[in-house]
Amino acid sequence: SEGWLRGFGADGVGVFALFFVYAGELVPGVNEPHYWTKSLHFWDPSFGAGDLFLESGNAHWLFYATFGALTQCFWLPLAVWVARFLLWSLLAFGWTWMIRSLFASPSGNATSIDMLSTRETVAFPLVATLCGAGWLAGMHWGHWAGEWVVGGAEAKVAAYACIFGALGCFFRQQTWMAWILLGLASAMHIVTG
């Protein structure tokens, strides 16, 4: 029904599906060999011991410390797929939160407590999904550097998820949370954040 399609959950699933279809290539994707061998070495220094790149400074320390822990639970290609699922979920949540915050109708007064409620009204059903499709098309055919946002399992994806979430918080005038998310984005990837 249209009521369900106007809900946050349906929109979030639609955005995740878009991201999966757009970036769901075989492992490893662009930049993933660098991030994931560094992540494995971060958690197991015996992996690639003596390798100049692996033993260089950890520019994305927070990514290695959080998502890199998956290398201790799963075989490396599976760890990358699990991280992709988690990162695209975070990115979809952030995008959906941002777009729905931007397009919420004046009668929609959702707060941080009931942000996932279907009581929030938006301009039209699946607003974040439809905007996401346009955004991905613009990045892909308009050369808007799409690989840098919706791509493989790397720190930029986590940083953009936080940035989208922060923008949604700014739109809802929840500035304290927005600043925390922007700080987290900077900690995850200093250039993107």
Secondary structure, 3 states (H helix, E strand, C coil): CHHHHCCHHHHHHHHHHHHHHHHCCCCCCCCHHHHHHHHHHHHCCCCCCCCCCCCCCCCCHHHHHHHHHHHHCCCHHHHHHHHHHHHHHHHHHHHHHHHHHHHECCCCCCCCCCCCCCCCCECCCCHHHHHHHHHHHHHHHCCCCHHHCCCCCCHHHHHHHHHHHHHHHHHCCCHHHHHHHHHHHHHHCCCCC
